[in-house]
């Protein structure tokens, strides 16, 4: 049991490291998604190819790797699910296969949340959709949702999970620092804009 958290973290990391956005766009004959838009491997940048289906598939698989990591690890012990979720999130951000240059983690963040507290994942989705609909900025929607999630988890009586998502939300903000600068400057790309 001593090595359980480490094994769960590594397992989650390896699962999270699978770069679905890159694999899906290459399989569709669209080349390297890192060469367009933000250079990111996530669903928002895949959407810049103009293919909504591929973007939706990327979102789904990037989320699922977080959920699957949590559910498998939690089968052995609940706390292992937390470690595996963190690992999956970090794996997406820093995938070993891509020289540790990955996505910004929002879809995997949501997937981990689904695995640990699906009710709060619904809150995340509602907040994200509302902000995205009103302002058309994926980054702003993600940032606002990332603020709401730890607060919701805390008030729902899950302090351990809330603590994990405080850390993950801080990382989301750090990974979005360029987006924040562009939002403040009014130059951030809107949802659906091709890169």
C-alpha positions as CSV (number, residue, x, y, z in Angstrom):
1,X,0.0,0.0,0.0
2,X,3.0,2.3,0.6
3,X,3.7,2.5,-3.2
4,X,0.0,2.8,-4.1
5,X,-0.1,6.6,-4.5
6,X,3.0,6.5,-6.6
7,X,1.7,3.7,-8.9
8,X,-1.6,5.5,-9.2
9,X,0.1,8.8,-10.1
10,X,2.4,7.1,-12.7
11,X,-0.6,5.2,-14.2
12,X,-2.6,8.3,-14.5
13,X,0.3,10.2,-16.0
14,X,0.9,7.6,-18.7
15,X,-2.8,7.6,-19.6
16,X,-3.0,11.3,-19.5
17,X,0.0,11.6,-21.8
18,X,-1.8,10.1,-24.8
19,X,-2.1,13.1,-27.2
20,X,-5.5,12.4,-28.7
21,X,-5.8,15.8,-30.4
22,X,-2.6,15.1,-32.3
23,X,-3.5,11.5,-33.1
24,X,-7.0,12.2,-34.2
25,X,-6.1,15.1,-36.6
26,X,-3.2,13.1,-38.1
27,X,-5.5,10.1,-38.6
28,X,-7.9,12.4,-40.4
29,X,-5.2,13.6,-42.7
30,X,-5.0,17.1,-41.3
31,X,-1.4,17.0,-40.4
32,X,0.1,18.3,-37.1
33,X,-2.4,20.4,-35.2
34,X,0.5,22.0,-33.3
35,X,1.3,24.0,-36.5
36,X,-2.0,25.9,-36.4
37,X,-3.7,28.4,-34.1
38,X,-2.3,28.3,-30.6
39,X,-0.1,25.3,-31.4
40,X,-2.0,23.4,-28.7
41,X,-3.1,19.7,-28.9
42,X,-6.5,20.3,-27.2
43,X,-10.0,20.4,-28.5
44,X,-10.2,24.2,-28.9
45,X,-7.2,24.2,-31.3
46,X,-8.5,21.2,-33.1
47,X,-11.7,23.2,-33.7
48,X,-9.6,25.7,-35.6
49,X,-9.2,23.1,-38.3
50,X,-12.8,23.8,-39.0
51,X,-13.8,20.2,-38.2
52,X,-16.3,20.2,-35.3
53,X,-16.5,16.4,-35.2
54,X,-12.7,16.0,-34.7
55,X,-12.8,18.7,-32.0
56,X,-15.7,16.9,-30.2
57,X,-13.8,13.6,-30.4
58,X,-10.7,15.3,-29.0
59,X,-12.7,16.8,-26.1
60,X,-14.3,13.4,-25.4
61,X,-11.1,11.4,-25.4
62,X,-9.1,14.0,-23.5
63,X,-11.9,14.0,-20.8
64,X,-12.2,10.2,-20.8
65,X,-8.6,9.6,-20.0
66,X,-9.0,11.6,-16.8
67,X,-12.2,9.8,-15.9
68,X,-10.8,6.3,-16.7
69,X,-7.7,6.9,-14.6
70,X,-9.7,8.0,-11.6
71,X,-12.2,5.1,-11.8
72,X,-9.6,2.4,-12.3
73,X,-7.4,3.7,-9.4
74,X,-10.4,4.3,-7.1
75,X,-11.3,0.6,-7.5
76,X,-8.3,-0.2,-5.3
77,X,-8.6,2.7,-2.9
78,X,-10.5,6.0,-3.0
79,X,-7.4,8.1,-2.3
80,X,-5.6,6.4,-5.3
81,X,-8.3,8.0,-7.5
82,X,-7.0,11.4,-6.4
83,X,-3.5,10.6,-7.3
84,X,-4.4,9.0,-10.6
85,X,-6.5,12.1,-11.5
86,X,-3.6,14.4,-10.8
87,X,-1.4,12.2,-12.8
88,X,-3.7,12.2,-15.8
89,X,-4.0,16.0,-15.6
90,X,-0.2,16.4,-15.5
91,X,0.3,13.8,-18.2
92,X,-1.9,15.9,-20.6
93,X,0.0,19.0,-19.8
94,X,3.4,17.5,-19.9
95,X,3.3,14.3,-22.1
96,X,6.5,12.4,-22.2
97,X,5.9,11.5,-25.9
98,X,5.8,15.1,-27.0
99,X,8.8,16.5,-25.2
100,X,6.6,17.5,-22.2
101,X,4.7,20.0,-24.4
102,X,1.0,19.2,-24.2
103,X,-2.3,20.9,-23.9
104,X,-3.8,23.2,-21.3
105,X,-5.6,20.4,-19.5
106,X,-9.2,21.7,-19.3
107,X,-10.9,18.6,-20.9
108,X,-8.8,16.3,-18.7
109,X,-9.6,18.5,-15.7
110,X,-13.3,18.0,-16.4
111,X,-12.7,14.2,-16.9
112,X,-11.0,13.9,-13.5
113,X,-13.9,15.9,-12.0
114,X,-16.5,13.5,-13.6
115,X,-14.7,10.6,-12.0
116,X,-14.4,12.2,-8.5
117,X,-17.6,14.3,-8.2
118,X,-19.9,14.2,-11.3
119,X,-22.4,16.6,-9.7
120,X,-19.7,19.3,-9.7
121,X,-18.8,18.4,-13.3
122,X,-22.3,19.4,-14.2
123,X,-21.7,22.8,-12.5
124,X,-18.5,23.1,-14.4
125,X,-20.3,22.4,-17.7
126,X,-23.1,24.9,-17.0
127,X,-20.6,27.7,-16.0
128,X,-18.4,26.9,-19.0
129,X,-21.3,26.9,-21.5
130,X,-22.8,30.1,-20.0
131,X,-19.6,32.1,-20.2
132,X,-18.7,30.7,-23.6
133,X,-22.2,31.6,-24.9
134,X,-22.0,35.1,-23.6
135,X,-18.4,36.0,-24.5
136,X,-17.3,33.4,-27.1
137,X,-14.0,32.9,-25.4
138,X,-13.1,29.3,-24.5
139,X,-10.2,30.4,-22.3
140,X,-12.4,32.7,-20.2
141,X,-15.0,30.1,-19.8
142,X,-12.4,27.6,-18.6
143,X,-10.9,30.1,-16.2
144,X,-14.3,31.1,-14.6
145,X,-15.3,27.4,-14.3
146,X,-11.9,26.6,-12.7
147,X,-12.6,29.2,-10.0
148,X,-16.1,27.9,-9.3
149,X,-15.2,24.2,-9.1
150,X,-13.0,24.1,-5.9
151,X,-15.5,26.4,-4.1
152,X,-18.4,24.1,-5.1
153,X,-16.5,21.0,-3.9
154,X,-15.7,22.6,-0.6
155,X,-19.3,23.5,0.1
156,X,-20.4,20.1,-0.9
157,X,-18.3,18.6,1.9
158,X,-15.4,17.1,-0.1
159,X,-12.4,19.0,1.2
160,X,-9.8,16.5,-0.1
161,X,-11.2,16.7,-3.6
162,X,-11.5,20.5,-3.3
163,X,-7.8,20.7,-2.3
164,X,-6.8,18.7,-5.4
165,X,-8.8,21.0,-7.6
166,X,-7.3,24.1,-6.0
167,X,-4.0,22.9,-7.1
168,X,-5.3,21.9,-10.6
169,X,-7.1,25.2,-11.0
170,X,-4.0,27.2,-10.2
171,X,-2.1,25.2,-12.8
172,X,-4.9,25.9,-15.3
173,X,-4.4,29.6,-14.7
174,X,-0.7,29.3,-15.1
175,X,-1.1,27.4,-18.4
176,X,-3.5,30.1,-19.6
177,X,-1.3,33.1,-18.7
178,X,-0.8,34.0,-22.4
179,X,-4.6,33.7,-22.9
180,X,-5.2,36.0,-19.9
181,X,-2.8,38.6,-21.4
182,X,-4.7,38.4,-24.8
183,X,-8.1,38.6,-23.0
184,X,-6.9,41.8,-21.3
185,X,-5.6,43.2,-24.6
186,X,-8.7,42.2,-26.5
187,X,-6.8,40.0,-28.9
188,X,-7.9,36.6,-27.8
189,X,-9.3,34.3,-30.5
190,X,-13.0,33.5,-30.2
191,X,-14.6,30.1,-30.3
192,X,-14.9,28.8,-33.9
193,X,-12.3,31.1,-35.4
194,X,-9.9,29.3,-37.7
195,X,-6.2,29.5,-37.1
